[in-house]
Amino acid sequence: LLDTAFSYLGTPYRHGGITRKGMDCSGFVSTAFKSIEIPLSRSSQEMATQGKKIKLSNVQVGDLLFFKTLRKNRISHVGLVDVDGGEVKFIHASSKRGVVISSLSDAYYKKAFRIAKRVM
């Protein structure tokens, strides 16, 4: 799963995209999970209904983090956990920077974080 996810680092952002030419957050996550034959919904809002809710303190590599990044009161972003030491980092498709690694300790993501889920 992580090998596939890391292979997409640097891929540009494209709304609705699921290829190396461009992908959005849910396209990135669903494509990564497809590589290990775990089907996920295609939207972050629907994806957030799958799997088991877990405490942020219990997240592991491969878990999913969901965020509310728009004014609407719903899930609008998803990332794939990559724990680095004690710091929770995640790989995701950022609308400004494409597929990158970010930290949950970043003020923007800390404020936008809503739920963590385990799907495998």
N, C-alpha and C positions, 0 to 999 in steps of 0.2 A: 504493500500500500504506500509506504513512505517513499520507496524508490520511484514509483510512478509519480507521486505528488512532487517530489523534488525535481523530476525531469521536466516539469512544466514551469519551474521558476524562470521568470523573465518573459513569459508569454504575455502578450498585450491583453488588455481588457476589451471585451466585446460583448455587449448586452445580448444574451441568448446564445452566445458562442460555446462550442464544446470541442474546438480543435486547437492545434498549436498556433493557428493564425490569430486566435483570440477566443477568450472564454470569460464568462461571468462567474460569480462566486459559487452558485449552485451547480453550474455546468462543470466547474473545476472539481468540486467535491464528488458529484455523481460519477464523473469520468474516472476519478481515482478509485472509487469503490467498485466500479464496474470491472477494474483490472483484477480484483480479487473475488469477482462474482457475487457481490452484494448489491442488489438493485436498490436504489434510493429514488425518491421523488425528484422531480426536476426543478422545483422551486424551494427556496429556503424556508418559506412559511409552511409548506407541506412536509418538508424534510424534518422540521422541528416536531412533527407529530409522531415520528418514527423512533424506535429504540426506547431505551430506558433512561429516565431522568437521573442524573448523578450530581453529587455535590461538587462544586468547583475544587474543593480541597482533595477530591478523589480522582480528578481527571488523569488520564493516561494517554500515551501516544496513540493516535488513531481515533480518539473521541472527537465529538463535534461541539463547537461553540457557536451559539446563535446570538445575534445582535439585533437591536432596533436602531437603525441608522437613519431612518426617515421620520418625518413628522407624524406619519400615520402610526397608530398604536398597534403595530404588528411586527413580527419578525421580518427582517429585510436583508439579512446578511448571514453568511455561514463561513466558518473556517475549520480546518483540520488541525487538531492538537499535535504539537511537537514539543514535549517538555524538555527543557534545557537546564539541567541542574534542578534548582528549586523554582525556576522561573517558567511560567506557562507561556509558551510561544505558539503561534499557529500560522499555518500556511493558508493563504486565501487569495482570491482575485480581487484586488483593490481597483475601484473604478478609475483612480488617478495613476496608479503605478503598475497595474497588471498583477501577475502572480508573484507574491512576495511573502516574506516571513515577517510577522509583527509580534509584538509582545502585549500580553493582556495587561501589563502594568502601565502601558501607554494610556494617558488620561482619557483620550477619545474612546478607546475600546473598553476601558474599565467602566466608563459611564454608560456606554451603549450595550454592554453585556446583559443578556437576559437569562439564558439557560444553557446547561451542558447536557449532552446526551451520549449514550453509548449504543452503537448499532451493531457491534460485533463481539 
